[in-house]
Amino acid sequence: MTRYDGLKQKKEFITSLLSEVLSQATDGQYSKEEAQTTITRELAEFAFIISAVDGVIDPNEAYTISEVFDLAVAPSDIGKYIESNNMLNVEFLKTVPTCVKNSVVIDNALAEQPNLPLLSVGICEVFAEIAGAVAAADNSIDQMEDASVKLFLVSINDYLNANLSDEAKKKA
């Protein structure tokens, strides 16, 4: 058992739930596996960015990412991925992930069902917890990491406020 088991379980739960609902809601337009891969990739890319934004990808940050995502990545692997995908920029942090957009569509469609939680809130909580774990992994959260996490989460929150239906917002 590692210190990231709780986060890993939460990530796996929300990823599985969102991919299942998305697959069903789109009548198979998205396969469950395709949706799960997209969600996991977006979460991992965000973790990569948070690990690199302070200018140094610490081995402890890479270890955290490896544990949470069941990946064997070294700091150099993360750096190469970020560079090859041109991800280390403000626009990436302002871009709302597809999984968040899809969860809002689902939340709006299912807003009338009071027993269902908002998937968009759940996925945002996972993004925030992953950010916290990765940023703290090197035992210091610098201003750049903090500002980057806040920018990303504010962008998502703004998107939710603008796109969740009034009925869905009542459940938040």
Secondary structure, 3 states (H helix, E strand, C coil): CCCCHHHHHHHHHHHHHHHHHHHHHCCCCCCHHHHHHHHHHHHHHHHHHHHHCCCCCCHHHHHHHHHHHCCCCCHHHHHHHHHHCCCCCHHHHHCCCHHHHHHHHHHHHCCCCCCCCCHHHHHHHHHHHHHHHHHHCCCCCCHHHHHHHHHHHHHHHHHHHHHCCHHHHCCC
